[in-house]
């Protein structure tokens, strides 16, 4: 089972879990990771709103949004010979 704090937006189940991102993410505590964030272009705005809310301001580093997961980046680099 995937971590409730990790969302891979290339995975249909993760996308479904974030169908209402404001509600889903507002209830999470600790580090929340969203991989492949380019598949949900409005998500960075939602993250900003959540971070600006009182109570979240003191939780530095609560959200990590990545455009490409690191394992894919390494696989692409190895195919290119870098």
C-alpha positions as CSV (number, residue, x, y, z in Angstrom):
1,X,0.0,0.0,0.0
2,X,1.3,3.5,-0.9
3,X,2.1,6.0,1.8
4,X,-0.8,8.4,2.5
5,X,1.9,11.2,2.3
6,X,3.1,10.3,-1.2
7,X,1.3,10.9,-4.5
8,X,2.7,9.8,-7.9
9,X,0.5,11.6,-10.4
10,X,1.3,9.1,-13.2
11,X,-0.6,6.6,-11.0
12,X,-4.4,6.7,-11.5
13,X,-5.0,5.9,-7.8
14,X,-2.9,8.8,-6.7
15,X,-4.7,11.1,-9.2
16,X,-8.0,9.9,-7.8
17,X,-6.9,10.5,-4.2
18,X,-6.1,14.1,-5.3
19,X,-9.4,14.7,-7.1
20,X,-10.1,17.4,-4.4
21,X,-6.6,18.4,-3.5
22,X,-7.5,21.1,-1.0
23,X,-9.5,18.7,1.1
24,X,-7.0,15.8,0.7
25,X,-3.9,17.7,1.5
26,X,-5.2,19.9,4.2
27,X,-5.7,16.9,6.5
28,X,-2.1,15.6,6.1
29,X,0.7,16.3,8.5
30,X,4.4,16.0,8.0
31,X,6.2,15.9,4.7
32,X,3.9,15.4,1.7
33,X,5.5,14.4,-1.6
34,X,3.8,14.9,-5.0
35,X,5.7,13.4,-7.9
36,X,5.0,14.2,-11.6
37,X,3.3,17.4,-10.6
38,X,3.1,18.5,-14.2
39,X,0.1,16.2,-14.6
40,X,-1.9,18.6,-12.3
41,X,-1.0,22.2,-13.4
42,X,-3.3,23.8,-10.8
43,X,-1.7,22.0,-7.8
44,X,1.1,24.5,-7.1
45,X,-1.5,27.2,-6.5
46,X,-3.4,24.9,-4.1
47,X,-0.2,24.1,-2.2
48,X,0.5,27.9,-1.9
49,X,-2.9,28.5,-0.4
50,X,-2.4,25.6,2.0
51,X,1.0,26.9,3.1
52,X,-0.3,30.4,3.6
53,X,-3.1,29.3,6.0
54,X,-2.4,29.9,9.6
55,X,-1.1,26.8,11.3
56,X,0.9,25.7,8.3
57,X,3.2,28.7,8.3
58,X,5.4,27.2,11.0
59,X,5.8,23.9,9.1
60,X,8.7,24.6,6.8
61,X,9.2,22.0,4.1
62,X,5.8,20.4,4.4
63,X,5.3,19.9,0.7
64,X,7.7,18.6,-2.0
65,X,6.5,18.8,-5.6
66,X,8.6,17.2,-8.3
67,X,8.3,17.3,-12.0
68,X,10.1,14.1,-12.7
69,X,10.7,11.3,-10.2
70,X,14.4,10.6,-9.5
71,X,14.3,7.0,-10.7
72,X,13.0,8.2,-14.1
73,X,15.6,10.9,-14.3
74,X,18.4,8.4,-13.6
75,X,17.0,6.0,-16.2
76,X,16.9,8.8,-18.8
77,X,20.4,9.9,-18.0
78,X,21.7,6.3,-18.3
79,X,20.0,5.9,-21.7
80,X,21.7,9.1,-22.9
81,X,25.1,7.9,-21.6
82,X,25.5,10.6,-19.0
